[in-house]
Amino acid sequence: MNTRHPIAPAGAARQLAAAARLCPLALAVMSLALPLGGCIVGGSSSTSITGTFVGRETLATIEPGTSTREYVLATLGEPTSKRTLSGGEELWRWDYRRVKMSSGYVLVVFGGSSREEVAATTFVHLQGDRVKRVWQDDAASTAEGQSCPTVREIDG
């Protein structure tokens, strides 16, 4: 008469029993690893970008007192907004925002998500046809205390 289990071969049962006698930890690891062989793992990621990114090197090419309105438009493109200040001066602004969302799960029991956001605003203050002042606020850097905004201006 055959006393073997109908699903598991006799050799596998003997190996499992031997492992249990040799090391209880081995049994615990095997009992956890076996069900995960067919586990469901998944995830997703998306990135959203709005506005115009102005790098620090590009911003450095705009010189207060020297750079013209035409040069600023050729270098940075149309600003997000333009404001007229007293005395006919103007303040141009370029906004940039990048948001990355990620999520993942294992067996729909364990899950997690993250959100990374980078935002920066670039300003150019014009007096007549010339740049008076230029600066950039980097929300991600200043919020973490890593750096301060870049500001360059001329006297007068």
Number of C-alpha atoms within 10 A of each C-alpha: 3 5 6 11 9 8 6 9 10 12 10 10 13 11 11 15 12 12 15 15 11 11 10 10 11 14 17 11 10 13 12 11 11 10 9 11 8 9 11 11 12 12 12 10 12 10 12 10 14 11 15 18 18 18 12 12 8 11 20 12 12 21 18 20 17 13 16 19 17 11 15 21 11 10 14 17 13 14 18 14 11 15 12 12 12 7 8 10 16 19 19 18 18 21 19 17 16 15 14 14 14 14 14 15 15 14 12 11 7 9 13 10 12 10 12 11 14 14 18 21 20 25 20 25 23 24 19 13 14 19 25 24 20 22 20 22 18 19 18 15 15 12 10 8 9 9 13 13 15 14 11 16 15 12 7 5
